[in-house]
Amino acid sequence: MAPGSLRLPLPGARTGTAAARARRRRRLRVLAFLSPWLAGFGLFFAYPLAATVYFSFTRYDLFSLEFTGLDNYAYLLHDREAWTAMRNTLWLVAVLVPLRVLFGLGVAQLLTRIRRGGNLLRAVLYLPYLIPPVSATVAFVFLLNPGTGPFPALAERLGFTLPDFFNDAAWAKPGLTLLALWAVGDVMIIMLAALLNVPASLYEAAAIDGAGAWSRFRHITLPSISPVLAFSAVTGVIEALQYFTQPMVAGKVASGRADLPGTQYAPGYPDGSTLTFPQWLYDQGFRQFNMGYACVLALVMFATAMLFTLVLLRRFRAFSGEEAR
């Protein structure tokens, strides 16, 4: 072997190779830790979403499949029931969700000021949320029924008349809103935890500076609990967009109809006032077996939920001043 023919790797090259191997091992280790999440995301979100998009371009009834292009999307533009369901659902988003957040915040604020019996009152106010939705809805409809409920009878003794909430199309959605406010325990409990977590020293310093009650609430309480407010608003919007059980049960109980062999119940009693978008999606997918059109409705509901979530997060971020920082 001639002198100088054997080339040894330079120290810098060995260091670079070792660093590359370390980076590769670190990436594989990170990928291994992420693999359960990636598998779940792909199996339970990405694949169902891709399948929903695909089936939305087809006429599919569980037995036959035919590609129809944009026909399902064109049909949506002329589906009056779908637009009625969308209007009802947006009404619930615009009215029910803000009222639940404000009512939960008000009750929590009241509970922070009660010194004696506060724990018992918290339990009493939280209990309605623990009742199964079907049982709670049946009980609520009977309580407000003019023929059988005690509240209409009590109102008559006091000299006024309660509306027929679940048999009058004009009062059906306000009746559902009252039901949601009655079971506001979930919002109340997280608001209470957020309020109790605000440092008392901030209120003491503001009081020394002469700040009033509204000023302390506006400049200390609201910014401190803004993440909880955002969480309550976003989850409330998502729940309102998926509102199904309560209007379905309320409509059935108020109409006096039951599921019997050979009978079918069209959701929305009375006069379509309680027909929500998830109910129409269920009706099209699992009663009419228009799976392709039901996929279009599901995509519309998904896009609406994403739009509301992005807008709410942006508004709350601007309100808390994060953009300024």
C-alpha positions as CSV (number, residue, x, y, z in Angstrom):
1,M,0.0,0.0,0.0
2,A,1.4,3.3,-1.1
3,P,2.0,5.9,1.6
4,G,-1.0,8.3,1.8
5,S,-3.5,6.0,0.0
6,L,-5.4,5.3,3.3
7,R,-7.7,8.2,4.0
8,L,-9.0,8.6,7.6
9,P,-12.2,10.5,8.2
10,L,-11.6,14.0,9.5
11,P,-12.7,14.7,13.1
12,G,-15.3,17.3,11.9
13,A,-16.9,14.7,9.5
14,R,-17.2,12.1,12.3
15,T,-18.9,14.8,14.5
16,G,-21.3,15.7,11.7
17,T,-22.3,12.1,11.0
18,A,-22.9,11.4,14.7
19,A,-25.1,14.5,15.0
20,A,-27.1,13.4,12.0
21,R,-27.7,10.0,13.5
22,A,-28.7,11.6,16.8
23,R,-31.2,13.8,15.0
24,R,-32.6,10.8,13.2
25,R,-33.0,8.8,16.4
26,R,-34.6,11.8,18.1
27,R,-37.1,12.1,15.2
28,L,-37.9,8.4,15.3
29,R,-38.4,8.6,19.1
30,V,-40.8,11.6,18.7
31,L,-42.7,9.8,16.0
32,A,-43.0,6.7,18.2
33,F,-44.5,8.8,21.0
34,L,-46.9,10.5,18.5
35,S,-47.9,7.3,16.8
36,P,-50.9,6.6,19.1
37,W,-52.3,10.1,18.4
38,L,-51.5,9.9,14.7
39,A,-53.3,6.5,14.5
40,G,-56.3,7.9,16.3
41,F,-56.4,11.1,14.2
42,G,-56.2,9.1,11.0
43,L,-58.7,6.5,12.0
44,F,-61.3,8.6,13.8
45,F,-61.0,12.0,12.0
46,A,-59.1,12.1,8.8
47,Y,-60.5,8.9,7.2
48,P,-64.2,9.6,8.2
49,L,-63.8,13.2,6.9
50,A,-62.4,12.0,3.6
51,A,-65.1,9.4,3.3
52,T,-67.8,12.0,4.1
53,V,-66.4,14.3,1.3
54,Y,-66.4,11.4,-1.1
55,F,-69.9,10.1,-0.3
56,S,-71.2,13.7,-0.6
57,F,-70.7,13.5,-4.4
58,T,-72.7,10.2,-4.6
59,R,-76.2,8.8,-4.3
60,Y,-75.7,6.2,-1.7
61,D,-78.5,4.2,0.2
62,L,-76.3,1.5,1.8
63,F,-77.0,-0.8,-1.1
64,S,-76.1,1.0,-4.3
65,L,-73.6,3.7,-5.0
66,E,-73.8,6.2,-7.9
67,F,-71.5,9.2,-8.6
68,T,-73.7,12.3,-9.0
69,G,-71.2,15.1,-8.8
70,L,-72.6,18.3,-7.3
71,D,-76.3,17.2,-7.4
72,N,-76.5,16.8,-3.6
73,Y,-75.1,20.3,-3.1
74,A,-77.5,21.8,-5.6
75,Y,-80.4,20.1,-3.9
76,L,-79.4,21.7,-0.6
77,L,-80.1,25.1,-2.1
78,H,-83.7,24.2,-2.7
79,D,-84.3,22.1,0.5
80,R,-86.7,24.2,2.6
81,E,-86.6,21.8,5.5
82,A,-82.9,22.1,5.7
83,W,-83.0,25.9,5.7
84,T,-85.7,25.8,8.4
85,A,-83.5,23.5,10.5
86,M,-80.5,25.9,9.9
87,R,-82.5,28.9,11.0
88,N,-83.7,27.2,14.2
89,T,-80.1,26.0,15.0
90,L,-78.7,29.5,14.4
91,W,-81.4,30.9,16.7
92,L,-80.3,28.5,19.4
93,V,-76.6,29.5,18.8
94,A,-77.4,33.2,18.9
95,V,-79.8,33.2,21.9
96,L,-79.3,30.0,23.9
97,V,-75.5,30.0,24.1
98,P,-75.0,33.7,25.2
99,L,-77.8,33.3,27.8
100,R,-76.3,30.1,29.2
101,V,-72.8,31.8,29.5
102,L,-74.3,34.9,31.1
103,F,-76.6,33.0,33.4
104,G,-73.8,30.7,34.5
105,L,-71.5,33.6,35.2
106,G,-74.2,35.5,37.1
107,V,-75.0,32.5,39.3
108,A,-71.3,31.8,39.9
109,Q,-70.8,35.4,40.8
110,L,-73.6,35.2,43.3
111,L,-72.2,32.0,44.8
112,T,-68.9,33.7,45.5
113,R,-70.7,36.2,47.8
114,I,-72.6,33.7,49.8
115,R,-70.9,32.8,53.1
116,R,-73.3,30.4,54.7
117,G,-74.9,27.5,52.9
118,G,-72.9,28.1,49.8
119,N,-71.8,24.5,49.4
120,L,-75.4,23.2,49.7
121,L,-76.6,25.8,47.2
122,R,-73.8,24.8,44.7
123,A,-74.9,21.2,44.9
124,V,-78.6,22.1,44.5
125,L,-77.9,24.2,41.4
126,Y,-75.6,21.6,39.9
127,L,-78.0,18.7,40.3
128,P,-80.2,19.4,37.3
129,Y,-77.2,19.0,35.0
130,L,-76.7,15.4,36.3
131,I,-80.2,14.4,35.3
132,P,-80.2,12.5,31.9
133,P,-81.4,14.8,29.1
134,V,-84.3,12.6,28.2
135,S,-85.7,12.4,31.8
136,A,-85.0,16.1,32.3
137,T,-86.9,17.1,29.1
138,V,-89.9,14.8,29.8
139,A,-90.2,16.3,33.4
140,F,-89.7,19.9,32.1
141,V,-92.5,19.5,29.5
142,F,-94.9,18.1,32.0
143,L,-94.1,20.8,34.5
144,L,-94.9,23.5,31.9
145,N,-97.8,21.7,30.4
146,P,-101.0,23.9,30.8
147,G,-103.1,20.8,31.5
148,T,-100.9,18.9,33.9
149,G,-98.1,21.1,35.1
150,P,-98.0,22.9,38.4
151,F,-96.3,26.1,37.1
152,P,-99.2,27.2,34.8
153,A,-101.7,26.5,37.6
154,L,-99.5,28.6,40.0
155,A,-99.3,31.4,37.5
156,E,-103.0,31.5,37.1
157,R,-103.4,31.9,40.9
158,L,-101.0,34.8,40.8
159,G,-103.0,36.5,38.1
160,F,-101.2,35.8,34.8
161,T,-101.0,33.1,32.2
162,L,-97.9,31.2,31.1
163,P,-97.6,30.5,27.4
164,D,-98.0,27.0,26.1
165,F,-94.3,26.6,25.6
166,F,-94.0,23.3,23.7
167,N,-97.3,23.4,21.8
168,D,-97.0,26.9,20.5
169,A,-94.5,27.4,17.6
170,A,-93.6,30.9,18.8
171,W,-92.7,29.7,22.3
172,A,-91.1,26.3,21.5
173,K,-87.5,27.6,21.2
174,P,-87.8,29.9,24.3
175,G,-89.1,26.8,26.2
176,L,-85.9,24.8,25.1
177,T,-83.9,27.8,26.3
178,L,-85.5,27.7,29.7
179,L,-84.7,24.0,29.9
180,A,-81.0,24.7,29.0
181,L,-80.8,27.5,31.7
182,W,-82.3,25.1,34.2
183,A,-79.4,22.7,33.6
184,V,-76.7,25.3,33.6
185,G,-74.6,23.5,36.3
186,D,-71.7,22.7,33.9
187,V,-71.1,26.4,33.0
188,M,-71.7,27.5,36.5
189,I,-69.1,25.2,38.1
190,I,-66.3,26.2,35.7
191,M,-67.2,29.9,36.1
192,L,-67.1,29.6,39.8
193,A,-63.7,27.9,39.7
194,A,-62.4,30.8,37.5
195,L,-63.8,33.5,39.7
196,L,-62.3,32.0,42.8
197,N,-59.0,31.8,41.1
198,V,-58.8,35.6,40.5
199,P,-56.2,37.1,43.0
200,A,-57.9,39.1,45.8
201,S,-55.0,41.5,45.8
202,L,-56.1,42.8,42.4
203,Y,-59.5,43.8,43.8
204,E,-57.9,45.3,46.9
205,A,-55.5,47.4,44.9
206,A,-58.3,48.6,42.6
207,A,-60.5,49.5,45.6
208,I,-57.6,51.6,47.0
209,D,-57.4,53.4,43.7
210,G,-61.2,54.1,43.9
211,A,-62.4,51.7,41.3
212,G,-66.1,50.9,41.5
213,A,-67.8,47.5,41.3
214,W,-68.4,47.7,37.5
215,S,-64.9,49.0,36.8
216,R,-63.4,46.1,38.9
217,F,-65.6,43.6,37.0
218,R,-64.8,45.1,33.6
219,H,-61.0,45.5,34.1
220,I,-60.1,42.7,36.5
221,T,-62.7,39.9,36.5
222,L,-63.5,39.7,32.7
223,P,-59.9,39.7,31.5
224,S,-58.9,37.2,34.2
225,I,-61.6,34.7,33.3
226,S,-61.6,35.3,29.5
227,P,-60.1,31.9,28.7
228,V,-63.0,30.2,30.6
229,L,-65.5,32.5,28.8
230,A,-64.0,31.5,25.5
231,F,-64.1,27.8,26.4
232,S,-67.7,28.1,27.5
233,A,-68.7,29.9,24.4
234,V,-66.9,27.6,22.0
235,T,-68.2,24.4,23.6
236,G,-71.7,25.9,23.9
237,V,-71.7,26.7,20.2
238,I,-70.6,23.2,19.3
239,E,-73.3,21.7,21.6
240,A,-76.0,24.0,20.1
241,L,-75.0,22.9,16.6
242,Q,-75.4,19.3,17.8
243,Y,-78.7,20.0,19.7
244,F,-80.7,16.8,19.1
245,T,-82.1,15.0,22.1
246,Q,-84.0,17.7,23.9
247,P,-86.0,19.1,21.0
248,M,-86.8,15.6,19.7
249,V,-88.0,14.4,23.1
250,A,-89.9,17.7,23.8
251,G,-91.7,17.5,20.4
252,K,-92.7,13.9,20.9
253,V,-93.9,14.4,24.5
254,A,-95.8,17.6,23.7
255,S,-97.4,16.1,20.6
256,G,-98.5,13.0,22.5
257,R,-96.9,10.6,20.0
258,A,-94.8,7.6,20.9
259,D,-92.6,5.2,18.9
260,L,-95.0,2.4,18.0
261,P,-94.5,-0.3,15.4
262,G,-95.6,1.0,12.0
263,T,-95.6,4.7,13.0
264,Q,-93.2,7.4,12.1
265,Y,-92.5,10.7,13.8
266,A,-91.4,13.7,11.8
267,P,-89.2,15.9,14.0
268,G,-90.0,19.6,14.5
269,Y,-93.3,19.7,16.4
270,P,-94.9,22.2,16.5
271,D,-94.8,23.4,12.9
272,G,-91.1,22.8,12.4
273,S,-90.2,25.2,15.3
274,T,-88.0,22.6,17.0
275,L,-86.5,21.1,13.9
276,T,-82.7,21.4,14.3
277,F,-80.0,20.7,11.7
278,P,-78.8,17.4,13.4
279,Q,-82.4,16.2,13.4
280,W,-82.7,16.8,9.7
281,L,-79.3,15.2,9.1
282,Y,-80.5,12.1,11.0
283,D,-83.8,12.0,9.2
284,Q,-82.1,12.1,5.8
285,G,-79.4,9.6,6.7
286,F,-81.1,7.0,8.9
287,R,-84.8,7.3,8.0
288,Q,-84.7,8.3,4.3
289,F,-81.3,6.6,3.7
290,N,-80.0,9.5,1.6
291,M,-76.5,9.0,2.8
292,G,-74.9,11.1,0.2
293,Y,-77.1,14.1,1.0
294,A,-76.7,13.5,4.7
295,C,-72.9,13.8,4.1
296,V,-73.5,17.2,2.6
297,L,-75.4,18.3,5.7
298,A,-72.7,16.9,7.9
299,L,-70.1,18.9,6.0
300,V,-72.2,22.1,6.3
301,M,-72.5,21.5,10.0
302,F,-68.7,20.9,10.3
303,A,-67.9,24.1,8.4
304,T,-70.3,26.1,10.5
305,A,-68.8,24.8,13.7
306,M,-65.3,25.6,12.5
307,L,-66.3,29.1,11.4
308,F,-68.0,30.0,14.7
309,T,-65.0,28.6,16.6
310,L,-62.4,30.6,14.7
311,V,-64.5,33.8,15.0
312,L,-65.0,33.3,18.7
313,L,-61.3,32.5,19.4
314,R,-60.3,35.6,17.4
315,R,-62.7,37.8,19.2
316,F,-61.7,36.6,22.7
317,R,-58.0,36.9,21.8
318,A,-58.6,40.5,20.8
319,F,-60.7,41.1,24.0
320,S,-57.9,39.7,26.3
321,G,-55.3,41.8,24.6
322,E,-53.1,38.9,23.4
323,E,-52.7,40.4,19.9
324,A,-51.4,43.6,21.4
325,R,-48.7,41.7,23.2
